[in-house]
Amino acid sequence: MTDLILSLQITALGMGLVFGAILLLWLMMVILTALTAEKDASTTLSVDSASDSAATAPVSETDYKLQAAAIAVAVALAEQELSSAHPLPDPPTAIVSAWQLGMRTSQRSQKGNFRRH
């Protein structure tokens, strides 16, 4: 009976340590999120003021996306022209098939003429 009580105590201690470590990690994540959220709020204000000035600019966001897409296509085409990749030719067929090689090897090993290098 004492072995059962001892094993239950060890189990409870191990589970308590695991859940304690999980709670500690959770607490650390909450603290880190709270600390970084304050920095995000201050940078949001500066981004909002910058976006207000950008809203008056005549160039829209879709124009930037179209320009970025055009540049990406141009770069891809240039890289494709410079590429030296070419399809590889098919390897030559073997004179002896794999099945024939296996059979011949087994025959030689049965006769004792098989040498290992």
Summary of the structure (lengths in Angstrom):
residues: 117
radius of gyration: 35.5
end to end distance: 65.3
largest distance: 91.3
contacts: 184
relative contact order: 0.03
helix: 77%
strand: 0%
